[in-house]
Amino acid sequence: MRALVTGAAGFVGSEIVHQLLAKGYDVVATARSVDGDGGGKGGRCSHLVALASALPGTLELKAADLLKEGSFDEAAKGCDFIFHVA
């Protein structure tokens, strides 16, 4: 199963990502900025990258902004669930 979590870098979003990854879900996590997070060093989402490396699920980070129309379209493709926490 594939789930989208918007606002994944925040406290609530991070906990949802954690629980989904622990259950083995494929997670697409969005935040306003994910720059610097590809390698898991620095950045707003580095804690999510660390979770993904320790848990059975998979994580894909995508930048998305609530103020930009269509910003979440690509991230939502193929998702079975959406947790809109942004």
C-alpha distance (Angstrom), angle and dihedral (degrees) to the residues before:
residue distance angle dihedral
M1 . . .
R2 3.78 . .
A3 3.81 124.3 .
L4 3.79 133.7 -174.2
V5 3.80 119.1 -145.7
T6 3.80 115.1 -170.0
G7 3.80 117.3 -159.3
A8 3.79 88.3 24.6
A9 3.82 94.7 159.8
G10 3.82 92.0 64.5
F11 3.80 126.7 87.3
V12 3.82 97.9 -98.5
G13 3.81 94.0 38.0
S14 3.81 91.5 50.4
E15 3.80 91.7 52.7
I16 3.81 91.4 50.0
V17 3.82 90.3 49.5
H18 3.81 89.4 48.9
Q19 3.81 93.2 52.3
L20 3.81 93.5 45.6
L21 3.81 93.5 48.7
A22 3.81 90.3 47.7
K23 3.82 89.0 56.1
G24 3.81 91.2 50.2
Y25 3.81 99.8 -106.0
D26 3.79 124.4 153.2
V27 3.80 102.3 -118.5
V28 3.79 129.5 -160.2
A29 3.80 107.1 -162.7
T30 3.79 122.1 -166.7
A31 3.78 130.5 -162.2
R32 3.79 133.0 161.4
S33 3.78 89.3 -103.8
V34 3.79 130.3 18.3
D35 3.82 96.5 167.0
G36 3.77 113.6 137.6
D37 3.80 92.1 21.4
G38 3.79 100.8 96.2
G39 3.77 92.5 90.8
G40 3.76 95.1 35.8
K41 3.81 94.8 -113.3
G42 3.79 120.4 121.5
G43 3.77 123.9 -26.5
R44 3.78 133.1 97.4
C45 3.80 94.4 -74.8
S46 3.79 102.0 44.8
H47 3.82 90.5 108.4
L48 3.82 89.0 57.6
V49 3.80 91.3 51.3
A50 3.81 88.7 51.5
L51 3.81 90.6 50.8
A52 3.79 91.5 50.1
S53 3.79 91.8 53.0
A54 3.82 91.3 52.2
L55 3.82 100.0 42.4
P56 3.83 133.7 62.9
G57 3.83 97.9 -115.5
T58 3.80 126.6 82.8
L59 3.79 128.0 -117.2
E60 3.79 132.2 -150.6
L61 3.82 118.4 -175.7
K62 3.80 120.5 -150.0
A63 3.78 131.4 176.3
A64 3.80 114.5 -125.6
D65 3.79 133.6 164.0
L66 3.81 125.1 -156.9
L67 3.80 90.2 -144.4
K68 3.82 93.8 58.9
E69 3.79 115.4 78.6
G70 3.80 112.9 -126.8
S71 3.81 92.1 14.4
F72 3.82 93.0 129.6
D73 3.82 97.9 40.8
E74 3.80 96.9 95.1
A75 3.81 93.3 42.1
A76 3.82 92.5 52.4
K77 3.82 95.6 51.7
G78 3.78 111.7 116.6
C79 3.80 94.8 4.1
D80 3.79 120.0 140.6
F81 3.81 93.4 -163.9
I82 3.79 135.8 26.2
F83 3.80 123.2 -158.7
H84 3.80 104.3 -167.6
V85 3.79 104.0 -162.1
A86 3.82 99.4 144.0
